[in-house]
Amino acid sequence: MGDPSGNPHPFEDLTPDFIMDAVESLGHRCDGRILALNSYENRVYQVGIEDSDPLIAKFYRPGRWSDAQILEEHAFCAELLEQELPVVPPLVDEREQTLHPFRDHRFSLFPRRGGRAPELDYQDNLSVIGRLLARIHRIGEQQPFRHRPRIDLQSHAVDSIDFISRHFIPAELQLAYDSLARDLLTILEQRFDACRDVQYLRVHGDCHAGNLLWRDGGPHFVDFDDSRMAPAMQDLWMLLSGDREQQQLQLSKIVEAYRQFRDFDVRELQLIEVLRTLRILHYSAWLARRWEDPAFPHSFPWFNTVRYWEEHILELREQLAALQQPPMQLG
């Protein structure tokens, strides 16, 4: 399956001339230097500007988000910046616009920000991030997204499993996958039901180390493209790594710092493995749905092989076992 717009090659016309024409349509003068940055869902480029710092141009995948959904993301980032939180929002043009149509595409410009991925196990980095996330969530709970979706069982698990089962699982693995998927959905539904009263709020949504740039003595949060309504835990669990004992120590440090600025609902501890499972399912379905985009076979050559699906099933079996364990506890 290709892009939701029906075009499996939605970015084929993003030539260097096209990119520079788009940027120059907003009054900037490009110097001819263009560097493609790592991005697959959208296309992102560093564009040199005459007598100024380079800009980051982000071209949105056609058919994925509506204009209203993109603008909600931008507005959320603006709210965070107003409260002096370290985010990198899109630039506002002279018409006070952040999303710009150009021919058949939509794009935004961002200032270039350097930095490195944080060492999450170094000194007090997790505590710093925990405090900042609490402040982000205090703003995120002030009002809901009206256009952007929720992280839920249907979109991330049911729909993902159905798409993979019908279009991608090899015949010799079909029975094993479908049986395992039924067991996973049963326990995931039970966990969601147990946490049905947990608060949903606007969150970053994809808060892993790659979306944190460490500069000026602290992290800067970038790429809110996956921002959705979700439990606060969605922005915490991806900071955890290592074995269960290590993750429990990391979680305790994060939550201790988090509680300095916002209450933490301990019921959300039940959601760590739930959200991890949803991400695994959704990630495989995302790759599958984008497989006709030429950038994906080139960048993910290991995907859609029998070995990949065997390892995917093994990973899901491990998640089923993790879901059946007692949830982590705070120290």
Secondary structure, DSSP 8 states (H G I E B T S, - for coil): ---TTS-S-TTTT--HHHHHHHHHTTT--EEEEEEE-S-SSSEEEEEEETTS--EEEEE--TTTS-HHHHHHHHHHHHHHHHTT--B------TTS-S-EEETTEEEEEEE----B---TTSTTHHHHHHHHHHHHHHHHTSS--SSS-B--HIIIIIHHHHHHHHHTS-GGGHHHHHHHHHHHHHHHHHHHHHTTTS--EEE-S--SGGGEEEETTEEEE---TT-EEE-GGGGTGGG--SSHHHHHHHHHHHHHHHTTTS---GGGGGGHHHHHHHHHHHHHHHHHHTTTSTHHHHH-TTTTSHHHHHHHHHHHHHHHHHHTS------
